[in-house]
Amino acid sequence: MLSAARDLLQRPTAGTGQGIPGNGSAFDCNPQSTGAVLLADILPTLLIKLVAPFVIHLLPYNARVVTAALCAWGSFGLVAAAAGSTLSLGGVILASAASGLGEVTFLGLASEYPRRGCPCPTPSCPASSCPTSPSSATSSCWGPPPCPTALPHGGGLTAGERWQVAKAALPQAAPLAVVYFAEYFINQGLLELLYFPDAALTHNEQYRWYQLIYQGGVFAARSSLRCLRCRRLGLLALLQVLNAALLLAAVPGRFLPGFGAACALVLGEGLVGGGAYGSGFSNAAQQAAPGGGALAVAVTALGDTVGVALAGGAAVGIHRLFCGA
């Protein structure tokens, strides 16, 4: 949804078949900021994540997965059938609900798996449940968790214990929020303004390529967690803020030599963001008290969502600054 933000805001209006053109300025501005799509995409997720750490353990995993899948399916159907940007944003909101519920569910489940290899004895999975042969080891690695009843989302903890786990996760959640604020301020606030008229690609095509390259960097970094893991997320937060400051200066200053240079910075942004995401959740799960891994992950997930929500407001503001009300 975010990669298609400019396209969604230029959906043909009913009865005309014509999209909304840019305003002809040096930035080729849309009347509406792509930050509006970001806000529609993140605010429902934020609401879910605010509530999830303390009540979601009451909802069975099966029900969560089915609900998230239905919301995702409905979001694509609604956006595909939409005749204008308003209805498209409704589809984005449904996608956000699917994302928020799905993320806290599957990250919580992931915290129950070891980082390497097959399950081994833990406080929640005694040795008697571990695989004793190569065939059972393979089944445990690729199948369901060996202890399906030991998948609490903080459900086995008292309210006081859940609060302690949540506080212990803040050192991961806070710098992750900074990383994601800078990251999505770039993605939805600056990249739509970072337009190179002399490039062979149209403005919308440039925007899509920015998003694709960013996601490629994120995927590569998240997939390399075993090789590159950062325990001090503050360093990654500083790098991302510097990247955002450089691109913010480049929008009015227009000092970047071309579209390729902008793509290189966006790739770096994705690598930093993906590294912070993977490291943050891994650190939170491993540092949590026994039985609190899923809750620690949920609190950490709240940090990145708060950063993205703040970035959405900043993106709308920067659009008004450069494009006018």
Secondary structure, 3 states (H helix, E strand, C coil): CCCCHHHHHCCCCCCCCCCCCCCCCCCCCCCCCCHHHHHHHHHHHHHHHHHHHHHHHHCCHHHHHHHHHHHHHHHHHHHHHCCCHHHHHHHHHHHHHHHHHHHHHHHHHHCCCCCCCCCCCECCECHHHCCCCHHHHHHHHHCCCCCCCCCCCCCCCCHHHHHHHHHHHHHHHHHHHHHHHHHHHHHHHHCCCCCCCCCCCCHHHHHHHHHHHHHHHHHHHHCCCCCCCCCCHHHHHHHHHHHHHHHHHHHHHCCCCCHHHHHHHHHHHHHHHHHHHHHHHHHHHHHCCCCCHHHHHHHHHHHHHHHHHHHHHHHHHHHHHHHCC
